[in-house]
Amino acid sequence: NGAIAVGENQVSFLKNWLDIENVKYIPHGVDTTFFKPNYTKRKENTLLFVGQHLRDFDTFNYCIPRLAEKIKNLEVNVILRKDFFNKIKPHSSISLHSNINDIKLKVFYQEASALFLPMINSTACNSILEAMASGTPIITSDVGGNRGYLFDTESILYPTNDKEYLIDSTINLLKNDTQINTMGNSSRLKSLDFDWQKISNEIKSFYKIL
């Protein structure tokens, strides 16, 4: 009788695919009570990459060595399933992590200077929402639903075919503490729109009209 789209880019597709008009965009939610900032934990020159679905590993592997040449003591934490470890080209700045618990995941977000997440496509991305709630600046691809979720934040959305822009923007951000703080604060503020308490009420309201 109806469908919920978690990305604005899904709405027309779902209408055509399911042959229904009753398709509503309701954003994916995030627990903003659990995922929250702790700016005392933030480290310098520390990037975080989380997940494997629709991640742009080619761009990640291209950029990290070049970023490491320009950013002293760059640290890159990568969190993904072990069976995807082979997607990451080894580099001295990269540390791979898997099977971590929620508490450790939260700390990784809090410690990061930025979420560095090249993507091929997206609808809703948990990693982006968790980073937003954690007050972590976000650097990601301008694809799919990302722009809708990051609208009115200071996040860096780069054109997928412009790796040099991505590299330059990341370097400039890591050298600018004021920009890091501004981006982190705007991300946290925006994440409150996606708090599960609010989103769950929207979902309940949609179910009631079906």
Summary of the structure (lengths in Angstrom):
residues: 210
radius of gyration: 17.5
end to end distance: 6.2
largest distance: 56.1
contacts: 680
relative contact order: 0.19
helix: 48%
strand: 17%
